């Protein structure tokens, strides 16, 4: 894209810096706080770590890549699985396990980035082709669909129309702002949906305000430090549940770097290099987990803001990170977030998880995957049923792989060993020309 208002290294005026930084913060806010709400972690620590991770990402990429790092949706199901689910108050049963797994994910990013630095990036494209990554992304969204619907319409396991109405108001608000609006508002449908859903919930009387009254104006986020708040214990099952998800998140990262490069007219795969951006993502995830935050990923919402405003300055991205860090210490604001009804979170989750699943389908369509080819049909079918069906491979009481992680591993293996790979990789329109 041409005619940048502010290019990568351009310094904004103080007024521009404040207003544009808040704009980026609002773009990522809804999704970043939603993930910890769903997995029983602290929204404040998620905000804090998103800011810290973004600053580290900018440093590692030599202040050349204007990307914001927020909470990753790909790890929702694995976190719930390794952490043992949620308590009645919505907190995680064993968040320490999730943090250890996230640290392992960050280290895996680092190892992969080192290999890319030494050997190039084409090998990873061969391991993670669209026929594997697309269905696994669909598993992420569809596997969480039951959770979203349950949050939207049930209270204590029983159907509640009042709460379901709040979910529907939230959902349709987010849909309207996604489709009908242009410009900046179209990049913030989740945040706007949460706000409208919250106001509606206040009107129908399902908001509990007690946490706001009890909260201090300024408060430290709920840190989770290994050896202090939980015992640092690594298990094989924990690693095999969390780490295979990098099959998806690395592909997502590459996709974001390609799209971002087109927006700002640069080739980020070559300079500063995929190894640097992936390392920045990994270190951001590792540092986040070290103090209690969820895994991180570059955010499409903020890439959308860049495309609309044509303000590419890394100073603005850094400003948004600082705003997020400061906001995480504002206790009253964090208490308001804690009062968002589960139904409202369920409403935006229906749209978000559906979009995740649809993006996997879009990857298959955009890459002209031919399902008339039996090889492609087999790989996608096996991934979908194993992932959504919750298949489990149990080696022993302390070692098992299940669900999305198992689906991702089997998808990679099937793609590697099944014959006919070259024929399956030929796009449909090329096959028609050859026939």
VMD Tcl script that draws the C-alpha trace (Angstrom):
set ca {
  {0.00 0.00 0.00}
  {1.29 3.48 -0.84}
  {1.11 7.00 0.60}
  {1.84 6.17 4.24}
  {0.68 8.88 6.62}
  {3.46 7.82 9.01}
  {5.99 5.24 7.84}
  {7.72 2.64 10.02}
  {10.34 4.89 11.62}
  {8.39 8.18 11.46}
  {7.82 9.86 14.81}
  {4.25 11.05 15.49}
  {3.47 14.28 17.30}
  {2.57 13.90 21.01}
  {-1.15 14.26 20.22}
  {-0.91 11.72 17.39}
  {1.01 9.32 19.61}
  {-1.62 9.36 22.35}
  {-4.70 9.14 20.13}
  {-3.30 6.57 17.69}
  {-1.88 4.43 20.51}
  {-5.27 4.29 22.23}
  {-6.82 3.36 18.90}
  {-4.53 0.31 18.58}
  {-5.11 -0.59 22.23}
  {-8.88 -0.63 21.71}
  {-8.51 -2.74 18.55}
  {-6.80 -5.56 20.43}
  {-8.55 -5.09 23.78}
  {-11.70 -7.20 23.31}
  {-9.95 -10.33 22.06}
  {-6.99 -10.04 24.44}
  {-9.16 -9.94 27.57}
  {-11.58 -12.56 26.23}
  {-8.99 -15.36 26.19}
  {-8.09 -15.13 29.91}
  {-11.79 -14.83 30.78}
  {-12.44 -18.11 28.97}
  {-9.54 -20.03 30.53}
  {-9.71 -18.66 34.08}
  {-6.66 -16.38 34.01}
  {-6.38 -12.72 34.95}
  {-7.42 -10.16 32.27}
  {-5.08 -7.66 33.92}
  {-2.07 -9.93 33.54}
  {-3.11 -10.63 29.93}
  {-3.09 -6.89 29.20}
  {0.21 -6.39 31.01}
  {1.92 -9.25 29.19}
  {0.52 -8.20 25.81}
  {2.25 -4.85 26.25}
  {5.50 -6.36 27.48}
  {5.52 -9.01 24.73}
  {4.91 -6.35 22.06}
  {7.83 -4.24 23.29}
  {10.14 -7.27 23.22}
  {8.85 -8.17 19.73}
  {9.66 -4.67 18.45}
  {13.14 -4.86 19.97}
  {13.93 -8.30 18.51}
  {12.67 -7.32 15.04}
  {14.90 -4.21 15.13}
  {11.87 -1.89 15.25}
  {11.02 -2.79 11.65}
  {7.77 -4.75 12.12}
  {4.74 -2.78 13.43}
  {2.89 -5.73 14.94}
  {0.96 -5.99 18.21}
  {1.00 -9.23 20.24}
  {-2.23 -10.26 21.98}
  {-3.68 -13.41 23.56}
  {-3.78 -16.45 21.26}
  {-7.12 -18.24 20.74}
  {-5.38 -21.37 19.46}
  {-4.40 -22.34 23.00}
  {-7.80 -22.02 24.70}
  {-8.69 -25.73 24.53}
  {-5.16 -26.97 25.41}
  {-4.97 -24.60 28.39}
  {-8.33 -25.78 29.72}
  {-7.21 -29.37 29.24}
  {-3.83 -29.18 30.99}
  {-5.16 -26.86 33.72}
  {-8.02 -29.23 34.60}
  {-10.86 -26.87 33.65}
  {-12.42 -24.08 35.72}
  {-13.54 -23.71 39.32}
  {-17.08 -22.53 40.15}
  {-15.82 -18.94 40.45}
  {-14.43 -19.10 36.90}
  {-10.77 -19.35 37.90}
  {-8.43 -21.98 36.50}
  {-8.08 -25.16 38.57}
  {-4.35 -25.52 37.95}
  {-3.04 -22.51 35.99}
  {0.58 -23.47 36.70}
  {0.36 -26.35 34.24}
  {-0.84 -23.98 31.52}
  {2.04 -21.60 32.24}
  {4.63 -24.38 32.02}
  {3.12 -25.52 28.73}
  {3.17 -21.97 27.37}
  {6.85 -21.61 28.32}
  {7.55 -24.80 26.37}
  {5.72 -23.28 23.40}
  {7.89 -20.17 23.61}
  {11.04 -22.30 23.70}
  {9.78 -24.28 20.68}
  {9.37 -21.02 18.75}
  {12.95 -20.19 19.64}
  {14.24 -23.57 18.40}
  {12.30 -23.29 15.12}
  {13.50 -19.71 14.58}
  {17.10 -20.86 15.08}
  {16.66 -23.62 12.47}
  {15.06 -21.12 10.04}
  {17.97 -18.73 10.61}
  {20.45 -21.43 9.67}
  {18.58 -23.28 6.90}
  {15.94 -20.92 5.49}
  {12.14 -21.08 5.77}
  {11.00 -23.21 2.80}
  {11.24 -26.47 4.75}
  {8.59 -25.33 7.21}
  {6.19 -24.56 4.37}
  {6.52 -28.19 3.24}
  {5.81 -29.55 6.74}
  {2.84 -27.23 7.23}
  {0.92 -27.14 3.93}
  {-2.65 -25.76 3.76}
  {-4.19 -29.26 3.63}
  {-2.86 -29.84 7.17}
  {-3.11 -26.38 8.71}
  {-6.57 -25.52 7.29}
  {-8.43 -28.45 8.91}
  {-6.52 -28.00 12.20}
  {-7.62 -24.35 12.31}
  {-11.18 -25.54 11.71}
  {-10.79 -27.94 14.64}
  {-9.80 -25.02 16.89}
  {-13.02 -23.14 16.12}
  {-15.45 -26.04 15.90}
  {-13.97 -27.79 18.94}
  {-14.79 -24.74 21.05}
  {-18.27 -24.21 19.59}
  {-19.98 -26.19 22.36}
  {-18.24 -24.07 24.99}
  {-19.42 -20.85 23.34}
  {-23.05 -21.99 23.05}
  {-23.10 -23.28 26.63}
  {-21.77 -19.95 27.92}
  {-24.36 -18.09 25.85}
  {-27.53 -19.84 26.95}
  {-26.96 -21.81 30.16}
  {-26.62 -20.75 33.79}
  {-25.46 -23.48 36.18}
  {-26.14 -26.02 33.44}
  {-29.74 -24.90 32.87}
  {-31.19 -22.96 29.95}
  {-31.83 -19.28 30.76}
  {-33.57 -17.13 28.14}
  {-32.66 -13.84 29.86}
  {-28.95 -14.62 29.66}
  {-29.34 -16.00 26.14}
  {-30.93 -12.71 25.05}
  {-27.80 -10.89 26.29}
  {-25.67 -13.27 24.23}
  {-27.78 -12.64 21.13}
  {-27.62 -8.85 21.54}
  {-23.84 -9.11 21.89}
  {-23.53 -11.44 18.92}
  {-25.65 -9.38 16.52}
  {-23.92 -6.15 17.56}
  {-20.55 -7.69 16.72}
  {-21.93 -8.99 13.41}
  {-23.34 -5.58 12.46}
  {-20.06 -3.80 13.19}
  {-18.13 -6.46 11.28}
  {-20.26 -6.21 8.14}
  {-22.08 -2.85 7.99}
  {-19.40 -0.47 9.24}
  {-16.22 0.67 7.53}
  {-13.03 2.22 8.84}
  {-11.80 1.92 12.41}
  {-15.12 0.69 13.82}
  {-14.98 -2.40 11.60}
  {-11.72 -3.47 13.30}
  {-13.25 -3.44 16.79}
  {-16.46 -5.53 16.57}
  {-15.56 -7.67 19.59}
  {-14.92 -4.68 21.86}
  {-18.08 -2.91 20.69}
  {-20.09 -6.12 21.04}
  {-18.85 -6.54 24.61}
  {-19.76 -2.93 25.46}
  {-23.27 -3.11 23.98}
  {-23.85 -6.56 25.50}
  {-22.70 -5.27 28.88}
  {-25.04 -2.25 28.73}
  {-27.95 -4.52 27.78}
  {-27.05 -6.86 30.66}
  {-27.16 -3.89 33.03}
  {-30.62 -3.01 31.73}
  {-31.99 -6.52 32.33}
  {-30.29 -6.82 35.73}
  {-27.82 -9.70 35.28}
  {-24.62 -7.80 36.18}
  {-23.08 -8.31 39.63}
  {-21.44 -4.99 40.59}
  {-19.90 -6.17 43.87}
  {-16.37 -6.72 42.46}
  {-16.26 -3.07 41.31}
  {-17.11 -1.75 44.78}
  {-14.49 -3.95 46.39}
  {-11.70 -3.13 43.93}
  {-9.01 -0.52 44.55}
  {-8.42 2.17 41.96}
  {-4.92 0.87 41.44}
  {-3.93 -2.74 42.00}
  {-1.21 -5.17 40.97}
  {-2.25 -7.79 38.40}
  {-2.51 -11.38 39.62}
  {0.99 -12.66 38.90}
  {1.73 -16.39 38.66}
  {5.40 -17.01 39.35}
  {6.89 -20.53 39.07}
  {8.19 -21.81 42.38}
  {6.14 -19.16 44.22}
  {2.53 -19.65 43.16}
  {2.85 -23.15 41.72}
  {5.26 -26.04 41.63}
  {7.33 -26.18 38.46}
  {6.67 -29.72 37.27}
  {7.05 -30.72 33.61}
  {5.14 -33.76 32.37}
  {5.22 -35.41 28.96}
  {1.44 -35.19 28.61}
  {1.54 -31.46 29.32}
  {4.15 -30.93 26.59}
  {2.34 -33.13 24.07}
  {-0.90 -31.24 24.67}
  {0.49 -27.71 24.29}
  {3.52 -27.85 22.00}
  {1.92 -29.44 18.87}
  {-0.35 -26.39 18.58}
  {2.66 -24.50 17.20}
  {1.86 -26.35 13.96}
  {-1.03 -23.91 13.65}
  {0.37 -20.81 15.31}
  {3.57 -20.78 13.26}
  {1.47 -20.93 10.09}
  {-0.70 -18.13 11.47}
  {2.45 -16.12 12.21}
  {3.78 -16.58 8.67}
  {0.40 -15.55 7.24}
  {0.31 -12.39 9.35}
  {3.85 -11.45 8.31}
  {2.94 -11.84 4.64}
  {-0.23 -9.76 5.00}
  {1.52 -7.11 7.09}
  {4.33 -6.96 4.53}
  {1.80 -6.25 1.77}
  {0.16 -3.50 3.85}
  {3.42 -1.64 4.60}
  {5.14 -2.57 1.29}
  {7.99 -4.62 2.78}
  {9.19 -8.23 2.69}
  {9.30 -9.24 6.34}
  {10.10 -12.86 5.54}
  {13.50 -11.65 4.27}
  {14.14 -8.55 6.39}
  {14.35 -8.55 9.36}
  {13.60 -12.21 8.61}
  {11.03 -14.81 9.62}
  {13.47 -16.12 12.24}
  {13.48 -12.76 14.04}
  {9.71 -12.23 14.01}
  {9.08 -15.82 15.12}
  {11.68 -15.45 17.87}
  {9.96 -12.24 18.99}
  {6.65 -14.12 19.17}
  {8.31 -16.92 21.14}
  {10.07 -14.68 23.64}
  {6.84 -12.72 24.10}
  {5.00 -15.97 24.86}
  {7.73 -17.19 27.21}
  {7.87 -13.94 29.21}
  {4.08 -13.82 29.34}
  {3.89 -17.35 30.77}
  {6.71 -16.61 33.21}
  {4.50 -14.09 35.05}
  {1.07 -15.67 34.47}
  {-0.16 -14.54 31.04}
  {-1.56 -16.58 28.13}
  {0.47 -17.41 24.96}
  {0.83 -14.57 22.48}
  {0.34 -14.08 18.75}
  {0.42 -11.18 16.32}
  {-3.05 -9.66 15.96}
  {-4.98 -9.33 12.71}
  {-7.12 -6.59 14.30}
  {-4.11 -4.30 14.57}
  {-2.96 -5.13 11.04}
  {-6.44 -3.98 9.99}
  {-5.94 -0.67 11.80}
  {-2.63 -0.19 9.97}
  {-4.30 -0.83 6.61}
  {-7.14 1.61 7.30}
  {-5.16 4.48 8.84}
  {-1.92 4.04 6.83}
  {-0.07 4.89 10.04}
  {2.71 2.30 10.20}
  {4.91 3.91 12.85}
  {6.44 1.50 15.37}
  {6.28 4.34 17.89}
  {2.48 4.09 17.80}
  {2.59 0.31 18.34}
  {5.00 0.83 21.24}
  {2.66 3.51 22.60}
  {-0.27 1.06 22.49}
  {1.86 -1.44 24.42}
  {2.63 1.15 27.11}
  {-1.07 2.08 27.36}
  {-1.97 -1.59 27.86}
  {0.68 -1.96 30.57}
  {-0.59 1.10 32.45}
  {-4.24 0.05 32.12}
  {-3.46 -3.37 33.65}
  {-2.74 -1.63 36.98}
  {-6.10 0.21 36.98}
  {-7.97 -1.99 39.45}
  {-11.44 -0.50 38.91}
  {-11.25 -1.07 35.15}
  {-10.16 -4.66 35.65}
  {-13.03 -5.16 38.12}
  {-15.53 -3.96 35.49}
  {-14.12 -6.57 33.10}
  {-14.60 -9.22 35.79}
  {-18.32 -8.37 35.97}
  {-18.98 -9.06 32.28}
  {-21.69 -11.76 32.30}
  {-20.75 -15.18 30.94}
  {-23.58 -14.88 28.41}
  {-21.98 -11.78 26.90}
  {-18.64 -13.58 26.59}
  {-20.51 -16.49 25.02}
  {-22.11 -14.18 22.46}
  {-18.80 -12.85 21.13}
  {-17.29 -16.34 21.36}
  {-19.91 -17.71 18.97}
  {-18.74 -15.25 16.33}
  {-15.02 -15.53 17.09}
  {-14.87 -19.32 17.16}
  {-16.96 -19.46 14.01}
  {-14.60 -17.03 12.28}
  {-11.63 -19.19 13.33}
  {-13.26 -22.27 11.81}
  {-14.22 -20.37 8.66}
  {-10.66 -19.03 8.28}
  {-9.43 -22.62 8.13}
  {-11.95 -23.31 5.38}
  {-10.88 -20.13 3.61}
  {-7.26 -21.29 3.67}
  {-8.30 -24.44 1.80}
  {-10.31 -22.44 -0.76}
  {-7.62 -19.76 -1.29}
  {-5.02 -22.46 -1.93}
  {-7.29 -24.31 -4.39}
  {-7.20 -27.56 -2.42}
  {-8.84 -30.23 -4.59}
  {-11.09 -32.52 -2.55}
  {-11.64 -34.62 -5.60}
  {-8.17 -35.92 -4.79}
  {-8.49 -38.81 -2.32}
  {-5.27 -37.88 -0.53}
  {-6.54 -34.43 0.43}
  {-9.93 -35.83 1.39}
  {-8.39 -38.42 3.72}
  {-6.05 -35.97 5.47}
  {-8.76 -33.36 6.10}
  {-11.34 -35.95 7.19}
  {-9.07 -37.63 9.72}
  {-7.92 -34.31 11.21}
  {-11.48 -33.02 11.61}
  {-12.95 -36.13 13.25}
  {-10.00 -36.79 15.56}
  {-9.79 -33.15 16.62}
  {-13.48 -32.40 17.10}
  {-14.32 -35.88 18.40}
  {-11.72 -35.57 21.15}
  {-9.77 -38.73 20.29}
  {-7.12 -39.68 22.82}
  {-3.90 -41.67 22.43}
  {-3.03 -43.05 25.88}
  {0.44 -44.51 26.42}
  {0.26 -44.67 30.20}
  {-1.51 -42.97 33.13}
  {0.99 -40.11 32.92}
  {1.31 -39.92 29.13}
  {-1.44 -39.16 26.64}
  {-2.10 -37.00 23.58}
  {-5.61 -35.89 22.72}
  {-7.91 -33.65 20.75}
  {-6.40 -30.85 18.71}
  {-2.80 -31.78 19.48}
  {-3.32 -35.37 18.32}
  {-5.12 -34.16 15.19}
  {-2.25 -31.81 14.31}
  {0.40 -34.51 14.77}
  {-1.53 -37.08 12.73}
  {-2.15 -34.49 10.01}
  {1.57 -33.80 9.65}
  {2.36 -37.54 9.60}
  {-0.32 -38.35 7.01}
  {0.91 -35.56 4.76}
  {4.46 -36.89 5.04}
  {3.76 -40.58 4.37}
  {0.75 -40.75 2.04}
  {1.67 -41.16 -1.65}
  {0.59 -38.74 -4.36}
  {1.72 -35.51 -2.69}
  {2.78 -33.76 -5.90}
  {-0.52 -34.51 -7.62}
  {-2.49 -33.36 -4.58}
  {-0.58 -30.06 -4.47}
  {-1.56 -29.10 -8.02}
  {-4.30 -26.40 -7.86}
  {-7.70 -27.32 -9.31}
  {-7.49 -24.83 -12.17}
  {-4.09 -26.22 -13.23}
  {-5.44 -29.77 -13.13}
  {-8.25 -28.75 -15.45}
  {-5.72 -27.29 -17.88}
  {-3.71 -30.51 -17.82}
  {-6.72 -32.77 -18.38}
}
mol new
graphics top color blue
foreach p $ca { graphics top sphere $p radius 0.5 }
foreach p [lrange $ca 0 end-1] q [lrange $ca 1 end] { graphics top cylinder $p $q radius 0.2 }
display resetview
